[in-house]
């Protein structure tokens, strides 16, 4: 298995309007013109959440939609009936049988399914995000028709923690995670390190109590997300960082309700820029900023590489600050220019290695 890093094609066009496709999947048709029936067919199987989960599924799908607009691919997504290996394999097979032989799989739950699929469908290409193919023993086996992609969530969370502390100066912060898995944990640990860094070096006094760091246990329980957020806000929390898919959507909804009622509460979004999802009362948004994994850019980039005959099969790729694979949104309307400027300085220090963010819990920041 080879390991390497590569840069991103950083152009971004968000085609979110297409997300309103029928529940059964995306558009089977290509974009027409010269691309027609010879266009590459790119399929995606959703994880537990929906295609418009405002988070991991949606961010990945937007990269596929960008490839449709810019590269003329045909696209389709399928949502399994459940989240078992057999159900994932069934939908991967359905995509393959329909000619969609470039298949994107967003999340660690696909690990054992893609392990089997990469041998069963040898002429297909697979991209698994946040996971490695394995047989159940957690020993990675990335075949030549598969690419495994990981992100430095701790670095993204760190930047969000610094930005949050700088903007709010003081108060109480909380964290709501979905399942307690490495990708979500790293967001949490990075965020806490970022807050600590700002408190120690930039004159802020933002606090995080243990009782306000919770993992709900799923990525699709919207109601639970709202309930947990309400409890935290009632305890005096000012801002909640959510890394929880649909659970995070529930927290956003609770914050919007409170914002409409005049409360000053905030959410830090995750995976993609969630500013639009936090809007209420016109252009106001309760999204302070978002800790982004550039899922759309990465997905688009790998599709483009396949078209160019450069698919990095067999590789395990890491996207971090050094190759601009993580970060905050380019536009942060709720952050001051001073905060944005200081966060950019911190980003460059992470990029250069001057600041090293720990990817494990309990490691002191250095």
C-alpha positions in Angstrom: 0.0 0.0 0.0 1.4 3.3 -1.0 1.1 6.5 1.0 1.4 10.0 -0.3 -0.2 13.5 -0.3 -1.2 15.6 -3.2 -2.6 19.1 -3.7 -6.2 19.9 -4.5 -7.9 21.5 -7.5 -9.3 24.3 -5.4 -12.0 25.8 -7.7 -15.4 25.4 -6.0 -18.8 25.6 -7.5 -21.6 24.6 -5.2 -24.6 23.2 -7.1 -26.8 22.6 -4.1 -30.0 23.1 -6.1 -29.6 19.6 -7.6 -29.8 18.2 -4.1 -33.6 18.2 -4.3 -33.4 15.0 -6.5 -35.9 12.3 -5.8 -35.2 10.2 -2.7 -34.3 7.1 -4.7 -31.2 8.8 -6.2 -29.7 11.4 -8.4 -30.2 12.1 -12.1 -29.4 9.1 -14.3 -28.9 11.4 -17.3 -25.7 13.1 -18.3 -25.3 16.8 -19.2 -25.9 16.2 -22.9 -23.8 17.6 -25.7 -20.5 15.9 -26.5 -20.4 14.1 -23.1 -23.6 12.1 -23.7 -23.4 8.3 -23.3 -19.6 8.3 -23.3 -19.5 10.5 -20.1 -18.0 8.9 -17.0 -20.7 7.7 -14.6 -20.0 8.6 -11.0 -22.2 7.0 -8.3 -22.4 7.5 -4.5 -24.0 5.5 -1.7 -25.1 7.6 1.2 -24.3 6.7 4.8 -26.8 6.9 7.6 -27.8 10.5 6.9 -29.6 11.9 3.9 -28.0 13.5 0.8 -28.9 16.9 2.2 -27.7 16.3 5.7 -25.9 19.7 5.7 -22.7 17.8 6.5 -20.7 14.7 5.3 -23.0 13.3 2.6 -23.9 16.6 1.2 -20.4 17.9 1.1 -19.3 14.8 -0.8 -22.3 15.0 -3.2 -21.6 18.7 -4.0 -18.2 17.6 -5.3 -19.9 15.2 -7.6 -22.3 17.9 -8.7 -19.3 20.2 -9.4 -17.8 17.5 -11.6 -21.2 17.2 -13.4 -21.1 21.0 -14.1 -17.4 21.3 -15.0 -16.5 17.9 -16.4 -19.7 16.6 -17.9 -20.0 13.4 -15.9 -23.3 11.6 -15.2 -24.2 11.2 -11.6 -26.4 9.2 -9.3 -26.7 8.5 -5.6 -28.5 5.6 -3.8 -29.6 5.6 -0.2 -29.5 2.1 1.3 -32.4 0.7 3.4 -30.1 0.4 6.3 -26.4 0.6 7.3 -25.3 -3.0 7.2 -22.5 -4.3 5.0 -25.0 -6.3 2.9 -27.2 -3.2 2.3 -24.2 -1.2 1.3 -22.9 -3.9 -1.1 -26.4 -4.2 -2.6 -26.5 -0.5 -3.6 -22.9 -0.6 -4.8 -23.9 -3.5 -7.0 -26.9 -1.6 -8.3 -24.7 1.3 -9.3 -22.2 -1.0 -11.0 -25.0 -2.8 -12.9 -26.3 0.6 -14.1 -22.8 1.5 -15.5 -21.7 3.7 -12.5 -18.2 2.3 -12.1 -16.7 5.2 -10.2 -18.2 4.9 -6.8 -17.7 7.3 -3.9 -18.4 6.0 -0.3 -18.6 8.7 2.5 -17.6 7.2 5.8 -16.0 4.5 7.8 -19.1 2.3 7.8 -18.2 1.3 4.2 -14.8 -0.2 5.2 -15.7 -3.9 5.1 -18.1 -3.5 2.1 -15.5 -1.8 -0.1 -13.0 -4.4 1.0 -15.3 -7.0 -0.7 -16.4 -4.8 -3.6 -12.8 -3.9 -4.8 -12.3 -7.6 -5.6 -15.9 -8.3 -6.8 -15.9 -5.4 -9.2 -12.3 -5.3 -10.5 -13.0 -2.9 -13.3 -14.7 -0.3 -11.0 -13.0 2.5 -9.1 -13.8 3.2 -5.4 -13.1 6.2 -3.2 -13.7 5.7 0.5 -13.7 8.8 2.7 -12.6 8.6 6.3 -11.9 4.9 6.1 -9.7 2.0 5.0 -10.9 -1.2 3.3 -10.5 -4.2 5.6 -12.0 -7.6 6.3 -13.1 -6.8 9.8 -9.6 -7.1 11.3 -8.9 -3.3 10.8 -5.8 -4.2 8.7 -6.0 -1.9 5.7 -6.0 -3.5 2.2 -6.2 -0.8 -0.4 -6.3 -2.4 -3.9 -5.2 -0.7 -7.1 -8.8 0.2 -7.9 -9.4 1.9 -4.6 -8.3 5.1 -2.9 -8.7 5.7 0.9 -9.0 9.3 2.0 -8.4 10.8 5.4 -8.5 14.3 6.8 -6.7 16.1 9.6 -9.9 16.9 11.5 -7.9 18.0 14.6 -6.3 20.8 12.6 -9.7 22.0 11.3 -11.2 21.8 14.8 -8.2 23.7 16.2 -8.7 26.6 13.8 -12.4 26.7 14.7 -11.5 26.7 18.4 -9.1 29.6 17.9 -11.7 31.6 15.9 -14.5 30.9 18.4 -12.4 32.0 21.4 -11.1 35.1 19.6 -14.6 36.2 18.5 -16.4 35.6 21.8 -13.5 36.5 24.1 -15.1 34.6 27.0 -18.0 32.4 28.1 -18.8 28.7 27.9 -18.4 26.4 24.9 -19.8 22.9 24.3 -19.3 20.1 21.8 -21.9 17.7 20.4 -20.5 14.7 18.5 -22.4 12.0 16.6 -20.8 8.5 17.0 -17.6 8.4 19.1 -15.3 7.5 16.2 -11.8 8.9 15.4 -12.9 11.5 12.8 -15.4 13.0 15.3 -13.1 12.7 18.3 -10.4 14.5 16.4 -12.7 17.4 15.7 -13.4 17.6 19.5 -9.8 17.3 20.6 -8.6 19.8 18.0 -11.3 22.3 19.0 -10.4 22.1 22.7 -6.7 22.6 21.9 -7.6 25.6 19.8 -9.5 27.2 22.6 -6.7 26.4 25.0 -4.1 28.0 22.6 -6.2 31.1 22.3 -6.6 31.3 26.1 -2.9 30.8 26.7 -1.6 33.0 23.9 -4.2 35.4 22.6 -5.8 36.8 25.8 -9.2 34.9 25.6 -11.1 33.3 28.4 -13.4 30.7 26.8 -14.2 27.7 29.0 -15.2 24.1 28.2 -16.7 22.0 30.9 -16.7 18.2 30.8 -20.4 18.1 31.2 -20.8 20.0 27.9 -18.8 17.6 25.8 -21.2 14.8 24.6 -21.5 12.2 21.9 -25.1 11.4 21.0 -24.2 8.0 19.4 -25.7 8.5 15.9 -25.6 10.8 12.9 -29.3 11.0 12.1 -31.2 11.7 15.3 -32.3 15.3 14.7 -34.6 15.5 17.7 -31.9 14.4 20.1 -29.5 17.0 18.7 -32.1 19.7 19.5 -32.6 18.4 23.0 -28.9 18.2 23.8 -28.3 21.7 22.5 -31.3 23.1 24.5 -29.9 21.5 27.7 -26.4 23.0 27.0 -27.8 26.5 26.3 -29.9 26.3 29.4 -26.7 25.6 31.4 -25.2 28.8 30.1 -23.3 27.6 27.1 -22.8 30.3 24.5 -21.5 28.3 21.6 -21.7 24.7 20.5 -19.4 22.9 18.1 -21.3 20.1 16.4 -19.7 17.2 14.5 -22.8 15.1 14.2 -24.5 15.1 10.8 -28.3 15.1 11.3 -27.8 15.4 15.1 -26.0 18.7 14.4 -28.9 19.8 12.3 -31.1 19.5 15.4 -28.7 21.6 17.3 -28.7 24.2 14.6 -32.5 24.3 14.6 -32.6 24.8 18.4 -30.1 27.7 18.1 -32.1 29.3 15.3 -35.2 29.2 17.5 -33.4 30.9 20.3 -31.9 33.4 17.9 -35.3 34.4 16.7 -36.3 34.8 20.4 -33.4 37.2 20.9 -30.9 34.9 22.6 -27.2 35.3 21.7 -26.2 31.7 21.0 -23.9 30.3 18.4 -23.1 27.1 16.5 -19.8 26.1 15.0 -20.6 24.0 11.9 -18.7 21.1 10.5 -17.4 19.4 7.3 -18.8 22.1 5.0 -19.7 25.8 5.3 -23.0 25.7 7.2 -23.6 29.4 7.3 -26.6 29.3 5.0 -28.2 26.5 7.1 -28.0 28.7 10.2 -29.9 31.6 8.7 -33.0 33.2 10.4 -34.7 36.5 10.3 -33.3 37.4 6.8 -29.5 37.3 6.5 -28.7 36.6 10.2 -27.1 33.2 10.9 -26.3 31.4 14.1 -23.3 29.8 12.5 -20.2 31.5 13.9 -17.9 29.6 11.5 -17.4 26.0 10.3 -14.6 23.5 10.7 -14.3 22.3 7.2 -13.0 19.2 5.5 -12.9 20.1 1.9 -15.0 17.0 0.8 -16.3 18.6 -2.3 -12.8 19.6 -3.5 -11.3 16.2 -2.8 -14.2 14.3 -4.5 -14.0 16.6 -7.5 -10.2 16.3 -7.7 -10.3 12.5 -7.7 -12.9 12.4 -10.4 -10.8 14.7 -12.5 -7.8 12.5 -12.0 -9.7 9.5 -13.2 -10.8 11.4 -16.3 -7.1 12.4 -16.9 -5.9 8.8 -16.4 -4.2 9.6 -13.1 -6.4 7.8 -10.6 -4.1 7.2 -7.6 -5.3 3.6 -7.0 -3.8 1.8 -4.0 -3.0 5.1 -2.2 -4.0 6.2 1.2 -4.2 10.0 1.0 -4.2 12.6 3.8 -5.6 16.1 3.4 -4.5 18.6 6.0 -3.3 22.2 6.4 -0.2 21.6 4.3 -2.2 20.8 1.1 -5.2 23.0 2.0 -7.5 20.0 2.6 -9.0 21.5 5.7 -9.8 25.0 7.0 -12.5 27.6 7.7 -14.8 29.1 5.1 -13.3 31.7 2.8 -16.1 34.0 4.0 -17.0 34.2 7.7 -19.6 37.0 8.0 -19.9 36.5 11.8 -16.1 36.8 12.4 -14.4 40.2 12.7 -11.6 41.1 10.4 -9.3 41.0 13.4 -10.3 37.4 14.2 -10.0 36.3 10.6 -6.6 37.8 10.3 -5.3 36.1 13.5 -6.8 32.8 12.4 -5.0 33.1 9.1 -1.7 33.6 11.0 -2.4 30.5 13.1 -3.3 28.5 9.9 0.1 29.4 8.4 1.9 28.3 11.6 0.1 24.9 11.4 1.0 24.7 7.7 4.6 25.4 8.4 4.8 23.0 11.3 5.4 25.7 13.9 2.2 24.7 15.6 1.6 21.0 15.9 -2.0 19.9 16.8 -2.3 16.6 18.6 -4.5 14.0 17.0 -4.9 12.2 20.3 -6.8 13.0 23.5 -4.8 14.0 26.5 -1.7 15.1 24.5 -0.7 18.6 25.8 -0.5 21.3 23.2 3.1 22.2 22.3 
